[in-house]
Amino acid sequence: MGKVTFGMMTSLDGYINDREGGFDWGHVSEDVHRFAETEQKREGLAIYGRRMYETMVYWDTADQDESLAPYFRDFSRVWQAVDKIVVSKSLEKVTSKRTRLVRELSADDIRRLKADTEKNISISGPTLAASFLKQGLIDEVSIYYVPVVVGGGTPMFQDVWKTLKLERLDHRAFDNGLLFVRYRVLN
């Protein structure tokens, strides 16, 4: 049985994008991309909310763009190989391979998916993650801290209803100043 994980890239002040919805400050180096690729390989299923899926669907065809660096194209192929579920009431259809659209995903659905997979299940998107955190369904949180303060935007942790206690499991510092930290959720 795999773990249910929530991971995102965030500014030091905890935002996944800035006030205008931009993320140009989140550019990562090759070593960070290769590390993220290794992390992605631990996943058997990725679950996205609509907005995060609309951001990530770029990777469904990025491997075909010869103008991109090889590590971008490699990440694209790894992303394509993972099964995906998009949870959305407003999205009409999904366009990426190995992807299905559902209108909702219950706690029982997550427990069933977890029992049925050897690899991890990743949750991406702060709104979706907040729902699963409240229900005690997330085992680990992984944060890629980008060395920038943006002063506002979409917070990584939304609707925090209680103190979330975490234990650090792993960390890695990169030459570009980015810091990756993986935590176990204790409560």
N, C-alpha and C positions, 0 to 999 in steps of 0.2 A: 504494500500500500504506500502510495506517495504522500507527499505533504501538500497542503494548500498554502500557496505563497502569495504575498502582495509585494510587488517591487516597482519602483519608479525612480526616475531621475528628478532631482529637486534642487532648487537654490538653497543656499545656507539658511535662508529665512523660511524655508518650508513650502515654497510654491513650485508647481509643476509647469507653470507658464507665467508671463508677466501680466500687467494690468490690461494690455491690449490683446492678450491671448498669444503673444509671440513666444517663441522658444529658440530664437537664434543664438542666445547665450548658452545653449546646451550642446554646442558642437563638441564632439569627443574625438580623441586621438585614436590612432590605430590600435594601440595596446588596450585601450578601454573597449573599443569595438570587439576586439578578439576575445577579451574577457567576457563581455556580454554574450557573445556567440557561444562560449563554453557554458555559460549559465543557461542559455536558451536550450541547449542540448539536454539539460536535466529535465526538461518539461515534456510531458506527453500530451498536455492539453493547455491551451491558453484561452482564458475567458475575458472578453472585453465588453465594456459598455460602448454605446454608440460612438461617442466622441473619440475615445481612444482607438477604436477600430478604424474610424475614418482617418486617423493619423497613421496608424500602423499598416493599413492596406497598401501603402506605397511600396512596401517590401515584396508584394506579390509579383511585381514585374521588374524590380530594380536590378535583378541579376542579368537582365537583357541589355542594360545600358552600359555599353563599352566605355563610355566616358568616365564612369565611376571607378574609384580605386578598387582593386581586387578584394580588399577586406569588406567593402560595402556589398559587393556582389556575393561574397561568401556568406555574410550574415543573412542576406536575402534568401538564399537557398535553405539555410537552416530554419528561418522563419516559415518558409513555405512547407517544410516537412512536418511541422507541428499541427495537430488537429486544433481547430478553433471553434469557439461558440461565441456568438455576439448576442448580448442581452439588450433588447431594445423594443419599446412599444411603438416607436415612430419610424424606424428604418424600414423601408419597403423590401429591400433585398440585399444580399451580400454578393460580392463579386470575386472574392478570393477563393483559391483552391482549399479543399479540406476544411470548409467553414460552413457552419449552419447557424441559422438565425432562430432565436427563441424569444418569446415575449416576456417570459419571467423564468427565474431559476430559484427554486426553493432550497431551504436548508437540507431537506431530505434528498433533493436532486444532487446537491454538492456531496453529501455523505455517500450516496450511491456511486457517483463518479470517482470519488476518492478510493472507495473499496475496489473499484474495477480497474484501477491503473497502477502500474508499478512505478511510473515516473511521477514527477510533481505536476500539480495543477497550478498555473499562475493566474492571478486575478490582476487585471490592469485597468486602471481608471479609478479615481478617488471616490466617486459617488457609489459605484458598485462595491468597492472595497469597504466603504463605511458600513454598508448593509451587512456584509459578511463578517466584519469585525464585531459588530453589535451582537451577532448570533453566535460568536465564539467559534467560527469556522476556519479562521486563518491561523496557521501554525507558525509561519515565519514571515518577517518583513525584511525586505532588502532595499536599501536606499543608496543611490548614487548621488552623493553630495557634490554639486558643481560649485566651485569657489566664486560665487557671485551672490550679491544681495539685490533682489529686484523690488522689494518694498510693497508688493501686492500682486494679486493675481488669483489663480485657483490653488487653494491649499491642498497639499498631499493628503492630509488627514482632515476629513470633513465630518461635521456633526459628531465630534468626539464627545461621548456621553459619560465617560468615566476615565480615570487614569488608566492608561494602557501600560502595563508593566512588561518590560522587555529584558532579555538577557543576550548580550553580545555573543555570537557564535564564531564570527569570522570578520575580518576586515582586510582591506588592501588599499594602499595609497599609490596613486599613479603620478608619473612625472609632470603631468599637466596640472596638478593640484587637486584633481578629482579624488574623492575618497568613497570607497564602497564599504558598506557595513551591513552584515546580515545579523538579524536578531531572531531569537525564539520568543514567541508570545507566551507569557506566563499566566495571563488571566483572560 
